[in-house]
Amino acid sequence: MVLPVVAIVGRPNVGKSTLFNRIINERLAIVEDEPGVTRDRNYAPAEWMGHKFDLIDTGGITWEDGRIEEEIRAQAEIAIEEADVIVMLTSVVNGVTDLDERVAQLLYKTKKPVILAVNKADNPEQRANIYDFYSLGLGDPIPVSGSHGTGIGDLLDEIIAKFPEEKDNKSDDTISFSVIGRPNVGKSSIVNKLLGENRVIVANEEGTTRDAIDTPFTDDEGDKFRLIDTAGIRRRGKVYEKTEKYSVMRALSAIERSDVVCLVLDASTGIREQDKRVAGYAHEAGRGIIIVVNKWDMPKKNSGSAKDFEQVIRQEFQYLDYAPILFVSAKTGQRLDQIPKMVKRVNKNQTQRIQSSVLNDLLFEASKLVPTPMIKGKRLRVYYMTQVATNPPTFVVFVNDPELMHFSYERFLINQLRDNFDFTGTPIKVIARKRK
């Protein structure tokens, strides 16, 4: 599920970062009593009354001449575009200013829900001075104090009331898969070839794709897909680009919406550290994964080069030993037709359910192959196994003491599952629980 996004915007020095920290309940954003401290956008997860959402803190919007001011305003405009709900923060100390009016005019054009909050209303006298803010035309102003927490609950109640209804545009028989990878590995070119038309801009420049773009299509066998092309995920600190965090956030949300993820590597440049970081996002999300080696037409190879490259991949991505590897070329179309076929196989594997009776037959045979571990004179006893979830397949093993379940024996059970059933492309979770 994609979480709603809430952006806090306003002119400088109205306390946006203080409110941000108050809502997320930790000191993440830097707070100083001077304008211009927050220049970039800060993102953090937040929750109120069981409703989870992503919160964005932005720099103060101004229209002064200067590169920094322009970049701050651009950052804020990106946050506004990303947001489902916008909180415009003002300050009761200064009253309604010309900048407040200009920010309000900017927000009128968004056609999005805007909540007006008046900060630094620390006492009843200050809270009584909020009526001038009706002139901004953004509805009832809500008095708050980011420093003391006054009125925050009322503000959050209003925020969650404005959340859009969760929409699920995916039908039951549609498989969603995303194409992820570091910049310039050919993700958009692969998407274009798969779709048979230029639906995504392609250029020989890193970071061309900015948004996650969903495109439904049907393959030759009549199976339905939803293809999600994501922006290139870059290493933080290496590239300073005003749409960088925006792109990463879109890519992560695309992974969350995917059943299967295609991790694209560049055969011409080899594996980089950033490839591992990008893969980690999908692995940690528990999605089915396919490793796609693109530009296989470019490097000089011998007859054993594919096997050699696969060995390198297995060494560098040891935690993805379950992921199948496809060698393709978006330029020539080589083996691209294998991607939808593999996506269907991986999706089938990660949604399959295995009967408990079959699992316990496997457990019985496994106990004869390898004895359960003994820790501090106490032996692990495994009584029963059952599958409790799919996407990824999750199994609960009932034991005498979960602390005796050594990771090596857990790994052994996972390998037994893979040897007896087709779990290609999907991670497997094994959870040990004490038998009651």
Buried (B, 14 or more C-beta within 10 A) or exposed (E): EBBBBBBBBBBBBBBBBBBBBBBBEEEBBEBEEEEBBBBBBBBBEBBBEEBEBBBBBBBBBBEEEEEEBBBBBEBBBBBBEBBBBBBBBBBBBEBBEEBBBBBBEBBEEEEBBBBBBBBBBBEEEBBEBBEEBEEBEBEEBBBBBBBEEBBBEEBBEBBBEBBEEEEEEBEEEBBBBBBBBBBBBBBBBBBBBBBEEEBBEBEEEEBBBBBBBBBBBEBEEEBBBBBBBBBBBBEEEEEEEBBBBBBBBBBBBBBBBBBBBBBBBBBEBEBBEBBBBBBEBBBEBBBBBBBBBBBBBEEEBEEEBBEEBBEEBBEBBEEBEBBBBBBBBBBEEBBBEBBBEBBBBBBBBBBBEBEBEEBBEBBEEBEEEEEBBEEEEEEBEBEBBBBEEEBBBBBBBBBBBBEBBBEEBBEBBBEBBBEBBEBBBBBBBBBBEEEE
